[in-house]
Amino acid sequence: QGPLVESGGGLVQPGESLRLSCVASDSRRSGYSKGWHRQAPGDQRPMVATITSGGHTNYADSVQGRFSISRDNAKNTIYLQMNNLKPEDTGVYYCSTGILVAGKYVPQDWGQGTQVTVSS
């Protein structure tokens, strides 16, 4: 296993919810910012949500109000609660550990990804 391991993906219908989890095995990065990203086939891997060590969150416009990122530092785990899922949310979701450079989140480590499919 790598430094980050995601779980919780699956097949759901539009309007349903999923919660993704990501466990970090390297406690040395426990204070880093964390992020979730989505990659559709043939696409890049844009940011979905990020959270700093202090709990400040940032979301892509497409998921604002539907997704919620959180972290449990004691468990070295981050979560992505996804509500009211839409077909365009389909993709492989990756978690990352990152740093802020001039206020911009820059991923440093990646998980292996978990598939989320939203389809009726």
Short mmCIF file of the C-alpha atoms (twelve columns), coordinates in Angstrom:
data_MODEL
# 
_entry.id   MODEL 
# 
loop_
_atom_site.group_PDB 
_atom_site.id 
_atom_site.type_symbol 
_atom_site.label_atom_id 
_atom_site.label_alt_id 
_atom_site.label_comp_id 
_atom_site.label_asym_id 
_atom_site.label_seq_id 
_atom_site.Cartn_x 
_atom_site.Cartn_y 
_atom_site.Cartn_z 
_atom_site.pdbx_PDB_model_num 
ATOM 1   C CA . GLN A 1   0.000   0.000  0.000   1 
ATOM 2   C CA . GLY A 2   1.033   3.577  -0.687  1 
ATOM 3   C CA . PRO A 3   1.078   6.484  1.730   1 
ATOM 4   C CA . LEU A 4   -2.612  7.245  1.093   1 
ATOM 5   C CA . VAL A 5   -5.419  4.696  0.774   1 
ATOM 6   C CA . GLU A 6   -8.915  5.658  -0.342  1 
ATOM 7   C CA . SER A 7   -12.155 3.731  0.178   1 
ATOM 8   C CA . GLY A 8   -15.893 4.231  -0.060  1 
ATOM 9   C CA . GLY A 9   -16.456 4.498  -3.798  1 
ATOM 10  C CA . GLY A 10  -19.254 2.673  -5.587  1 
ATOM 11  C CA . LEU A 11  -22.223 2.826  -7.928  1 
ATOM 12  C CA . VAL A 12  -25.116 5.059  -6.892  1 
ATOM 13  C CA . GLN A 13  -28.127 6.666  -8.501  1 
ATOM 14  C CA . PRO A 14  -28.473 10.419 -9.059  1 
ATOM 15  C CA . GLY A 15  -29.506 12.199 -5.875  1 
ATOM 16  C CA . GLU A 16  -27.919 9.639  -3.564  1 
ATOM 17  C CA . SER A 17  -24.939 10.104 -1.239  1 
ATOM 18  C CA . LEU A 18  -21.528 8.545  -0.664  1 
ATOM 19  C CA . ARG A 19  -18.775 9.142  1.851   1 
ATOM 20  C CA . LEU A 20  -15.170 8.604  0.820   1 
ATOM 21  C CA . SER A 21  -12.375 8.008  3.310   1 
ATOM 22  C CA . CYS A 22  -8.623  8.357  2.935   1 
ATOM 23  C CA . VAL A 23  -6.171  7.022  5.506   1 
ATOM 24  C CA . ALA A 24  -2.620  8.371  5.529   1 
ATOM 25  C CA . SER A 25  -0.008  5.869  6.692   1 
ATOM 26  C CA . ASP A 26  2.758   8.462  7.081   1 
ATOM 27  C CA . SER A 27  2.083   10.392 10.293  1 
ATOM 28  C CA . ARG A 28  4.884   12.836 9.427   1 
ATOM 29  C CA . ARG A 29  2.508   14.486 6.974   1 
ATOM 30  C CA . SER A 30  -0.396  14.588 9.380   1 
ATOM 31  C CA . GLY A 31  -0.166  18.382 9.641   1 
ATOM 32  C CA . TYR A 32  -0.211  18.926 5.873   1 
ATOM 33  C CA . SER A 33  -3.141  20.190 3.906   1 
ATOM 34  C CA . LYS A 34  -5.236  17.454 2.281   1 
ATOM 35  C CA . GLY A 35  -7.302  17.309 -0.862  1 
ATOM 36  C CA . TRP A 36  -9.706  15.306 -2.993  1 
ATOM 37  C CA . HIS A 37  -9.549  15.274 -6.770  1 
ATOM 38  C CA . ARG A 38  -11.698 13.730 -9.486  1 
ATOM 39  C CA . GLN A 39  -10.470 12.275 -12.762 1 
ATOM 40  C CA . ALA A 40  -12.866 11.384 -15.556 1 
ATOM 41  C CA . PRO A 41  -11.668 9.193  -18.470 1 
ATOM 42  C CA . GLY A 42  -9.300  11.135 -20.698 1 
ATOM 43  C CA . ASP A 43  -9.388  14.128 -18.395 1 
ATOM 44  C CA . GLN A 44  -6.973  15.767 -16.015 1 
ATOM 45  C CA . ARG A 45  -7.271  15.484 -12.238 1 
ATOM 46  C CA . PRO A 46  -8.749  18.751 -11.007 1 
ATOM 47  C CA . MET A 47  -9.259  19.588 -7.374  1 
ATOM 48  C CA . VAL A 48  -12.670 18.885 -5.854  1 
ATOM 49  C CA . ALA A 49  -12.016 20.024 -2.287  1 
ATOM 50  C CA . THR A 50  -9.110  20.868 -0.003  1 
ATOM 51  C CA . ILE A 51  -8.695  21.346 3.723   1 
ATOM 52  C CA . THR A 52  -5.799  22.923 5.591   1 
ATOM 53  C CA . SER A 53  -4.359  21.713 8.878   1 
ATOM 54  C CA . GLY A 54  -6.416  24.398 10.578  1 
ATOM 55  C CA . GLY A 55  -9.649  23.229 8.964   1 
ATOM 56  C CA . HIS A 56  -10.040 25.905 6.295   1 
ATOM 57  C CA . THR A 57  -11.868 24.380 3.323   1 
ATOM 58  C CA . ASN A 58  -12.063 25.188 -0.367  1 
ATOM 59  C CA . TYR A 59  -14.346 23.648 -3.005  1 
ATOM 60  C CA . ALA A 60  -14.678 23.509 -6.747  1 
ATOM 61  C CA . ASP A 61  -17.689 25.497 -7.936  1 
ATOM 62  C CA . SER A 62  -19.319 22.342 -9.312  1 
ATOM 63  C CA . VAL A 63  -19.573 20.715 -5.869  1 
ATOM 64  C CA . GLN A 64  -20.101 23.755 -3.626  1 
ATOM 65  C CA . GLY A 65  -23.019 23.127 -1.300  1 
ATOM 66  C CA . ARG A 66  -23.178 19.386 -2.081  1 
ATOM 67  C CA . PHE A 67  -19.781 18.054 -0.961  1 
ATOM 68  C CA . SER A 68  -18.091 18.456 2.391   1 
ATOM 69  C CA . ILE A 69  -14.455 17.699 3.221   1 
ATOM 70  C CA . SER A 70  -13.364 16.999 6.784   1 
ATOM 71  C CA . ARG A 71  -10.382 15.550 8.605   1 
ATOM 72  C CA . ASP A 72  -9.672  13.588 11.766  1 
ATOM 73  C CA . ASN A 73  -6.044  14.278 12.624  1 
ATOM 74  C CA . ALA A 74  -6.017  11.690 15.410  1 
ATOM 75  C CA . LYS A 75  -6.851  9.002  12.850  1 
ATOM 76  C CA . ASN A 76  -4.787  10.507 9.996   1 
ATOM 77  C CA . THR A 77  -7.952  10.319 7.933   1 
ATOM 78  C CA . ILE A 78  -9.816  12.690 5.669   1 
ATOM 79  C CA . TYR A 79  -13.367 12.306 4.403   1 
ATOM 80  C CA . LEU A 80  -15.429 13.554 1.509   1 
ATOM 81  C CA . GLN A 81  -19.169 13.541 2.108   1 
ATOM 82  C CA . MET A 82  -20.908 13.718 -1.259  1 
ATOM 83  C CA . ASN A 83  -24.620 14.492 -1.315  1 
ATOM 84  C CA . ASN A 84  -27.097 14.917 -4.160  1 
ATOM 85  C CA . LEU A 85  -24.710 13.173 -6.537  1 
ATOM 86  C CA . LYS A 86  -25.011 13.874 -10.262 1 
ATOM 87  C CA . PRO A 87  -23.851 11.847 -13.284 1 
ATOM 88  C CA . GLU A 88  -21.139 14.440 -13.928 1 
ATOM 89  C CA . ASP A 89  -19.618 13.559 -10.537 1 
ATOM 90  C CA . THR A 90  -18.572 10.210 -12.014 1 
ATOM 91  C CA . GLY A 91  -14.853 9.520  -12.009 1 
ATOM 92  C CA . VAL A 92  -11.945 8.152  -10.047 1 
ATOM 93  C CA . TYR A 93  -11.506 10.076 -6.815  1 
ATOM 94  C CA . TYR A 94  -7.998  10.539 -5.486  1 
ATOM 95  C CA . CYS A 95  -6.930  11.941 -2.154  1 
ATOM 96  C CA . SER A 96  -3.716  13.875 -1.774  1 
ATOM 97  C CA . THR A 97  -1.405  15.384 0.772   1 
ATOM 98  C CA . GLY A 98  -0.197  18.800 -0.209  1 
ATOM 99  C CA . ILE A 99  1.261   22.159 0.678   1 
ATOM 100 C CA . LEU A 100 0.122   25.700 0.053   1 
ATOM 101 C CA . VAL A 101 2.325   27.728 -2.266  1 
ATOM 102 C CA . ALA A 102 1.283   31.376 -2.565  1 
ATOM 103 C CA . GLY A 103 -2.154  30.310 -1.372  1 
ATOM 104 C CA . LYS A 104 -2.513  27.597 -3.995  1 
ATOM 105 C CA . TYR A 105 -2.780  23.921 -3.056  1 
ATOM 106 C CA . VAL A 106 0.040   21.829 -4.555  1 
ATOM 107 C CA . PRO A 107 -0.325  18.019 -4.175  1 
ATOM 108 C CA . GLN A 108 2.713   16.079 -2.953  1 
ATOM 109 C CA . ASP A 109 1.445   12.513 -2.505  1 
ATOM 110 C CA . TRP A 110 -1.445  10.622 -4.109  1 
ATOM 111 C CA . GLY A 111 -3.613  7.674  -3.220  1 
ATOM 112 C CA . GLN A 112 -4.483  4.912  -5.666  1 
ATOM 113 C CA . GLY A 113 -8.003  6.200  -6.305  1 
ATOM 114 C CA . THR A 114 -11.523 4.907  -5.767  1 
ATOM 115 C CA . GLN A 115 -14.185 4.739  -8.487  1 
ATOM 116 C CA . VAL A 116 -17.437 6.650  -8.102  1 
ATOM 117 C CA . THR A 117 -20.148 6.048  -10.686 1 
ATOM 118 C CA . VAL A 118 -23.416 7.966  -10.660 1 
ATOM 119 C CA . SER A 119 -25.932 6.456  -13.023 1 
ATOM 120 C CA . SER A 120 -29.601 5.573  -13.193 1 
# 
